[in-house]
Amino acid sequence: MHELSVCWALISAVERLAQEAGEDNIVHIAIRVGELSGTDPSLLLRAFEVARLGTKAEHAYLTIERCDPRVKCTECGLENVTRPNRLLCAFCGSFRVKVIGGDELSIAAVEFAATDVPGTSDPPVAGGSAKLNTEEEAPHV
C-alpha cells in the first residue's frame, strides 16, 4: 500500500509548512487527488490515520478533492474533461491528446489551530485559526 508512504510525505511537507508559519497544531489538511494519480482516496484516508500519529497533525482531519482527467487535443486544440480509460478528444475524437489535469496529488490548504499566548486571559477569537492556502506555495506530495 503506497498510500502510507504518500501520507508520510504529506505529513512531512505539512509539518515543514507549519514550522515556516510558526505554528504547532495542524487541524485540517486539504489535498487534491487526480483520477490518474494512481492513488486511492479511500486508502489515503485510512493511511492518514496511521501516518499522523505522533506528529503536529495528530488531531488533524484530511479532506480530499477528486480531480477528473482533463486533456487537450493536439489536433483541434479543444480542452475537455474525460474518463480515465478514454483519453480522447470529446470534439474530434482524436487520441492525440495531452493530459493537462487529473494526474495531480497536491496540497490544497492547511489549517492551523489558534494557540493561546501564555499570560493572557482573553478567550480565543471565534474562528481563531490560521489558514494557509498552499496552492502556489507548497510542493506536490
Salt bridges, closest charged atoms under 4 A:
GLU3 OE1 - HIS2 ND1 3.58
GLU35 OE2 - ARG66 NH2 2.92
GLU49 OE1 - ARG52 NH2 2.71
GLU65 OE1 - ARG32 NE 3.34
GLU75 OE2 - ARG96 NH1 3.05
GLU79 OE1 - ARG70 NH2 3.07
GLU111 OE1 - HIS28 ND1 3.87
GLU135 OE1 - ARG32 NH2 3.15
